[in-house]
C-alpha cells in the first residue's frame, strides 16, 4: 500500500525544532485546508489545528524534477507533502507535530491533480471512466516539539497508494457530477465520500488514503517519534 519512505534525523535544517517552544494542545498541526483530510482526523477522534500551507506546487515540483528528472509518482506527491509541512512549520510558533499531505491520481501513465475548471473535469472523466487509476497520497511529518517535551527533530514521510476502479459513466452522469463543482477542486477529479461515491466501483487499499490521509500510515509514523495515535485523541475519545 505504501512506498517512498524518506527519513532525516534531528539535524535536518528543513524546520529546526524551536528552542523553548510551548507544547501545544492540540499537538498536531495539519498543513492542509482539505475538508477531506480534516474530516478523516475528526472522525478518528484526533484533535488538530489547521494551518494551510502557501506553496506554489508547480514551482516546487518543477524544481524537484530539475534536480532529479526520474522522480517516481510516489516521490512527487511526497515532495509536495514535504513542502507543505515545512511551510506550515516555518509559519507556526513552534512546538507542534506537523503533518503535510498531497494527493494525485496516476492514470494512463500520467499523474494528474485538481482539474480546476469544469471543462477539464469533464474531459478527465470522459477519459478515465471504466478504467483503473492509482491514487497516491503523500504524508510528511515534522516533529517540532522541544526536546524536553520528547521532541526528536525528525522529519520524514511516506506515500500510501490505492487502486481505484471507476464506473462507466454516461455523458449525462459526467455533466451532472461536474455541475456540482465537487470534482473541480479534488485530486483526480473525484471523491469517494461525496457526490462522486456512486461512480467508484471499488478500491484496493486504504479507503482513508483515497480521501487524502491514511490513518494506519499516520499511526506508524507517529510511532517513529514515540507517540501513540491515542496521544492525539480529544477528551471524549480517550475517556
Protein Blocks (a to p, Z undefined) as FASTA:
>chain_A
ZZhiacddfkbckbgcdehiacdddfbdcdbfbfklmmmmmmnopacddddddddfklmm
mmmmmmomkbcfklmmmmmmmmmmmmmmmmmgghiacddddddddeehiacddekiaklm
mmmmmmmgoiacddddddddddfbdfklopaoiacddddddddddddddfklmmmmmmno
mmmmgghhiafklmklmmpmbacdjfklmnopafklmmmmmmmnopafklmpcfklmZZ
